[in-house]
């Protein structure tokens, strides 16, 4: 979380520099940083303060100096796409914890930042929204956006991230492709982590690294077809 605040400009480093795409963060204004980097807080109460859901989404757009009509159109689009239309006039603090987390996310997404940081995004969310969240994050990366997920939910990370960095005692102890990290049981144990179910199953079945359930199922089905063909030949 401290690292996220440093990257987003909320904290200033006591030593060293923070660069985003080769630009020193200290050379940018608060508005320029907000246009480039979006941070979704772990605790939505640290982020939500407007008197309605729609005003919460509009707040960042107003700070970026967007025209009124564009703000209205963007707010409506966000509310509709994230099933929040019926809550548009509700006070954010009257929402459930899960809904507050969603509102914090979409308020940042509305500003269309180049780089998104989400801190513990899975807390308080049901399965249907987690699937939606994965789709949102994948869509962002496919569109050329940078996404940094800070999470202790290794199952979610294993099914979402392409690259994983592990921090231990304030230092990065590993920074590799996701499959390499998730299949390194010694490293995970050293960091107090347990490998997710899918990589453990793949290793148990002596499969090559496969991160998603779809890949595991595809390999299992491929093995089943091969077995059926062999039995038919016999």
Secondary structure, DSSP 8 states (H G I E B T S, - for coil): -HHHHHHTTSS--SSS--EETTEEGGGS-HHHHHHHEEEE-SSGGGT--SSSHHHHHHHHHHHTT--HHHHHHHHHHHHHHTT-GGGTTS-GGGS-HHHHHHHHHHHHHTT--SEEEEESTTTT--HHHHHHHHHHHHHHHHTT-EEEEE-S-HHHHHTT-SEEEEEETTEEEEEEEHHHHHT-HHHHHHTT----HHHHHHHHTT-----SHHHHHHHHHHHHHHHHHHHHH-
